């Protein structure tokens, strides 16, 4: 699961191991929408032992880095911190 985090939305792209797109959408960053999205994803990913998440963080919001991924079915995380894109 690739996650590009912005102030008002998460752009997510879920692919299987051969690279085929399974899900591509935008999710509101409102907590209820985020919780619903990850609860649904965790349920769907159970049969595949969860999912791997790659999160691009631009420094504006540390929410995604709080170590709660495993609670939501995520089996691993990789951070791509892009400081150049964050410079104003």
C-alpha positions, 0 to 999 in steps of 0.5 A: 500500500503506497500512501501519499499523505496530504493535509486533506486527503491520503492518496492510496495505491494498493498493488499485489506482488506482481505490481497489478493495481488492486485499489487506487483512490483518495481517502479523506484525512478525517479520522472516521474516514481513515479508520473506516478505510483501514478497517476495511483494508485490514479485513480484506487483507487478512487472507494474505497475512496483511499488507506492507505500507510505504508512507511518504511523509512531508513533515506536516503531520506525524499521525502516520508514524505513531507505530499503530500500523500493526493494529490495522493489519499492516505487516511492515512500513517503510518511510519515504521522507521527502524534505525537498518537496516540503521546503517552502 
